[in-house]
Amino acid sequence: MARMKKKPDDISQISDRIEKFKKSQGLKPKSERREEFEYAARTGLRVTTEMLSGVVIGAGIGYFLDKILETKPFLLIVFLFLGAAAGFLNVYRFVRNAENGKKE
């Protein structure tokens, strides 16, 4: 039978050496970088959705009230601004909660 050679210590410890080198250079592991990207993507999508939904719902309410009450375009403009304000408020609350979560 052919005898298998034992791995040298250098080869079996190479992953440890690579990780130590990355840490000494200030590089983050791929998994941490991916988690940061996913968090940023989720946060961006949430902020966009909050802002857009506030504006669209406010404009929709204003448009339908204008049609019913025949006050074109007064209520559309008013509710558009109210929807934008609601979107900003939701984003502010989200950011404040996210910051409080990071402090803990």
Backbone as CSV, one residue per row, in Angstrom:
resi,resn,N_x,N_y,N_z,CA_x,CA_y,CA_z,C_x,C_y,C_z
1,MET,0.818,-1.176,0.000,0.000,0.000,0.000,0.867,1.247,0.000
2,ALA,0.324,2.198,-0.693,1.045,3.460,-0.715,0.735,4.216,0.565
3,ARG,1.763,4.722,1.113,1.599,5.447,2.367,1.318,6.923,2.073
4,MET,0.266,7.472,2.737,-0.084,8.872,2.509,0.836,9.755,3.336
5,LYS,1.202,10.837,2.717,2.070,11.767,3.417,1.250,12.619,4.372
6,LYS,1.849,12.936,5.481,1.216,13.795,6.463,1.340,15.249,6.003
7,LYS,0.272,16.020,6.205,0.310,17.427,5.819,1.304,18.168,6.714
8,PRO,2.087,19.014,6.109,2.975,19.833,6.944,2.161,20.824,7.780
9,ASP,2.721,21.218,8.885,2.029,22.157,9.770,1.705,23.469,9.064
10,ASP,2.576,23.907,8.174,2.340,25.179,7.484,1.052,25.140,6.669
11,ILE,0.787,24.044,6.002,-0.409,23.952,5.164,-1.665,23.868,6.019
12,SER,-1.644,23.128,7.084,-2.835,22.991,7.919,-3.157,24.273,8.683
13,GLN,-2.184,25.136,8.871,-2.398,26.378,9.607,-2.538,27.589,8.681
14,ILE,-2.622,27.349,7.384,-2.632,28.473,6.440,-3.873,29.350,6.598
15,SER,-5.034,28.730,6.863,-6.238,29.554,7.013,-6.134,30.456,8.242
16,ASP,-5.537,29.943,9.311,-5.335,30.778,10.497,-4.397,31.938,10.193
17,ARG,-3.367,31.658,9.438,-2.409,32.705,9.080,-3.048,33.759,8.186
18,ILE,-3.910,33.321,7.263,-4.589,34.264,6.377,-5.518,35.163,7.181
19,GLU,-6.266,34.590,8.121,-7.174,35.380,8.955,-6.410,36.384,9.814
20,LYS,-5.275,35.964,10.363,-4.462,36.884,11.160,-3.957,38.035,10.309
21,PHE,-3.557,37.718,9.067,-3.081,38.761,8.160,-4.203,39.749,7.830
22,LYS,-5.392,39.222,7.536,-6.520,40.099,7.223,-6.858,41.010,8.399
23,LYS,-6.815,40.465,9.602,-7.091,41.279,10.781,-6.024,42.343,10.978
24,SER,-4.767,41.993,10.712,-3.694,42.972,10.878,-3.799,44.086,9.840
25,GLN,-4.407,43.796,8.686,-4.577,44.796,7.635,-5.895,45.565,7.781
26,GLY,-6.717,45.170,8.731,-7.996,45.835,8.952,-9.076,45.376,7.990
27,LEU,-8.911,44.251,7.353,-9.910,43.731,6.427,-10.937,42.909,7.175
28,LYS,-12.185,43.052,6.771,-13.256,42.284,7.406,-13.489,41.011,6.608
29,PRO,-13.908,39.962,7.275,-14.242,38.735,6.546,-15.403,38.975,5.582
30,LYS,-15.482,38.137,4.544,-16.530,38.295,3.533,-17.921,38.262,4.145
31,SER,-18.129,37.419,5.140,-19.461,37.304,5.730,-19.895,38.620,6.376
32,GLU,-18.974,39.320,7.036,-19.317,40.598,7.660,-19.604,41.662,6.612
33,ARG,-18.820,41.682,5.518,-19.056,42.653,4.462,-20.406,42.402,3.801
34,ARG,-20.752,41.139,3.618,-22.037,40.806,3.009,-23.191,41.226,3.914
35,GLU,-23.038,40.999,5.225,-24.080,41.400,6.175,-24.272,42.916,6.162
36,GLU,-23.173,43.662,6.072,-23.266,45.119,6.022,-23.997,45.566,4.761
37,PHE,-23.698,44.928,3.627,-24.355,45.270,2.373,-25.849,44.952,2.445
38,GLU,-26.185,43.793,2.994,-27.596,43.412,3.106,-28.344,44.372,4.016
39,TYR,-27.732,44.780,5.106,-28.368,45.737,6.017,-28.591,47.075,5.306
40,ALA,-27.583,47.535,4.564,-27.712,48.803,3.849,-28.803,48.716,2.781
41,ALA,-28.883,47.589,2.090,-29.906,47.423,1.055,-31.305,47.405,1.673
42,ARG,-31.454,46.674,2.778,-32.763,46.628,3.454,-33.159,48.015,3.953
43,THR,-32.203,48.729,4.518,-32.478,50.062,5.052,-32.871,51.014,3.930
44,GLY,-32.147,50.982,2.833,-32.474,51.849,1.698,-33.851,51.552,1.136
45,LEU,-34.186,50.282,1.016,-35.502,49.909,0.516,-36.601,50.366,1.472
46,ARG,-36.361,50.221,2.746,-37.365,50.632,3.739,-37.592,52.133,3.700
47,VAL,-36.509,52.912,3.638,-36.628,54.374,3.602,-37.357,54.810,2.339
48,THR,-37.002,54.226,1.210,-37.664,54.570,-0.051,-39.146,54.237,-0.001
49,THR,-39.474,53.072,0.534,-40.871,52.663,0.625,-41.666,53.586,1.538
50,GLU,-41.085,53.956,2.663,-41.784,54.853,3.595,-42.078,56.199,2.947
51,MET,-41.079,56.764,2.284,-41.270,58.067,1.653,-42.273,57.997,0.514
52,LEU,-42.109,57.024,-0.354,-42.969,56.912,-1.521,-44.414,56.614,-1.135
53,SER,-44.602,55.733,-0.176,-45.972,55.388,0.215,-46.677,56.580,0.848
54,GLY,-45.975,57.359,1.652,-46.591,58.541,2.247,-47.042,59.540,1.192
55,VAL,-46.206,59.789,0.208,-46.539,60.747,-0.841,-47.687,60.227,-1.703
56,VAL,-47.616,58.957,-2.100,-48.652,58.390,-2.980,-50.006,58.331,-2.272
57,ILE,-50.031,57.888,-1.029,-51.300,57.806,-0.298,-51.871,59.205,-0.050
58,GLY,-51.021,60.138,0.321,-51.493,61.507,0.526,-52.050,62.111,-0.750
59,ALA,-51.358,61.914,-1.864,-51.842,62.438,-3.142,-53.145,61.760,-3.544
60,GLY,-53.250,60.465,-3.295,-54.485,59.748,-3.635,-55.679,60.244,-2.835
61,ILE,-55.486,60.424,-1.552,-56.574,60.934,-0.702,-56.975,62.338,-1.156
62,GLY,-55.997,63.181,-1.406,-56.288,64.538,-1.857,-57.011,64.565,-3.190
63,TYR,-56.607,63.703,-4.115,-57.245,63.645,-5.431,-58.709,63.239,-5.315
64,PHE,-58.977,62.189,-4.550,-60.359,61.728,-4.417,-61.228,62.723,-3.654
65,LEU,-60.677,63.365,-2.640,-61.447,64.399,-1.934,-61.727,65.590,-2.853
66,ASP,-60.769,65.945,-3.703,-60.978,67.015,-4.674,-62.107,66.665,-5.640
67,LYS,-62.154,65.425,-6.070,-63.225,65.003,-6.986,-64.586,65.065,-6.296
68,ILE,-64.641,64.600,-5.052,-65.913,64.566,-4.328,-66.378,65.979,-3.984
69,LEU,-65.467,66.794,-3.466,-65.829,68.128,-2.975,-65.664,69.230,-4.021
70,GLU,-65.150,68.873,-5.199,-64.914,69.818,-6.305,-64.071,71.018,-5.861
71,THR,-62.952,70.740,-5.268,-62.035,71.783,-4.798,-60.682,71.677,-5.483
72,LYS,-60.682,71.235,-6.736,-59.420,70.979,-7.447,-58.512,72.183,-7.389
73,PRO,-57.274,72.085,-7.308,-56.323,71.099,-6.810,-55.937,71.344,-5.364
74,PHE,-56.741,72.100,-4.641,-56.387,72.512,-3.278,-56.106,71.323,-2.356
75,LEU,-57.031,70.393,-2.231,-56.847,69.272,-1.303,-55.747,68.320,-1.769
76,LEU,-55.573,68.203,-3.083,-54.482,67.375,-3.596,-53.141,67.904,-3.094
77,ILE,-52.963,69.205,-3.190,-51.700,69.809,-2.738,-51.533,69.666,-1.229
78,VAL,-52.601,69.929,-0.487,-52.531,69.837,0.975,-52.174,68.422,1.416
79,PHE,-52.880,67.430,0.868,-52.623,66.046,1.279,-51.305,65.512,0.727
80,LEU,-50.844,66.060,-0.380,-49.524,65.687,-0.893,-48.447,66.087,0.112
81,PHE,-48.558,67.313,0.625,-47.586,67.763,1.632,-47.738,67.001,2.950
82,LEU,-48.974,66.704,3.329,-49.183,65.914,4.551,-48.607,64.501,4.396
83,GLY,-48.772,63.906,3.230,-48.201,62.581,2.974,-46.679,62.606,3.009
84,ALA,-46.095,63.665,2.426,-44.632,63.795,2.466,-44.155,63.971,3.908
85,ALA,-44.886,64.756,4.688,-44.518,64.950,6.102,-44.627,63.634,6.865
86,ALA,-45.675,62.855,6.579,-45.820,61.552,7.241,-44.672,60.620,6.847
87,GLY,-44.268,60.655,5.577,-43.141,59.834,5.133,-41.851,60.226,5.846
88,PHE,-41.583,61.535,5.954,-40.396,61.997,6.673,-40.440,61.573,8.138
89,LEU,-41.615,61.679,8.741,-41.755,61.292,10.143,-41.475,59.799,10.329
90,ASN,-41.984,58.966,9.431,-41.724,57.528,9.512,-40.239,57.211,9.339
91,VAL,-39.591,57.900,8.415,-38.159,57.683,8.210,-37.383,58.132,9.443
92,TYR,-37.763,59.265,10.017,-37.106,59.749,11.233,-37.231,58.736,12.368
93,ARG,-38.429,58.199,12.548,-38.638,57.199,13.598,-37.792,55.955,13.341
94,PHE,-37.737,55.526,12.098,-36.945,54.343,11.758,-35.464,54.572,12.055
95,VAL,-34.949,55.711,11.650,-33.522,56.011,11.876,-33.231,56.122,13.359
96,ARG,-34.117,56.771,14.098,-33.919,56.906,15.549,-33.903,55.532,16.223
97,ASN,-34.827,54.660,15.838,-34.857,53.310,16.411,-33.635,52.510,16.009
98,ALA,-33.179,52.679,14.793,-31.979,51.962,14.336,-30.749,52.420,15.114
99,GLU,-30.652,53.715,15.385,-29.516,54.227,16.147,-29.558,53.735,17.585
100,ASN,-30.742,53.696,18.186,-30.868,53.188,19.559,-30.501,51.716,19.619
101,GLY,-30.835,50.968,18.602,-30.492,49.542,18.553,-29.000,49.311,18.446
102,LYS,-28.293,50.186,17.749,-26.841,50.047,17.598,-26.097,50.426,18.868
103,LYS,-26.650,51.343,19.665,-25.987,51.784,20.888,-25.953,50.685,21.929
104,GLU,-26.957,49.812,21.914,-27.058,48.775,22.949,-26.081,47.666,22.714
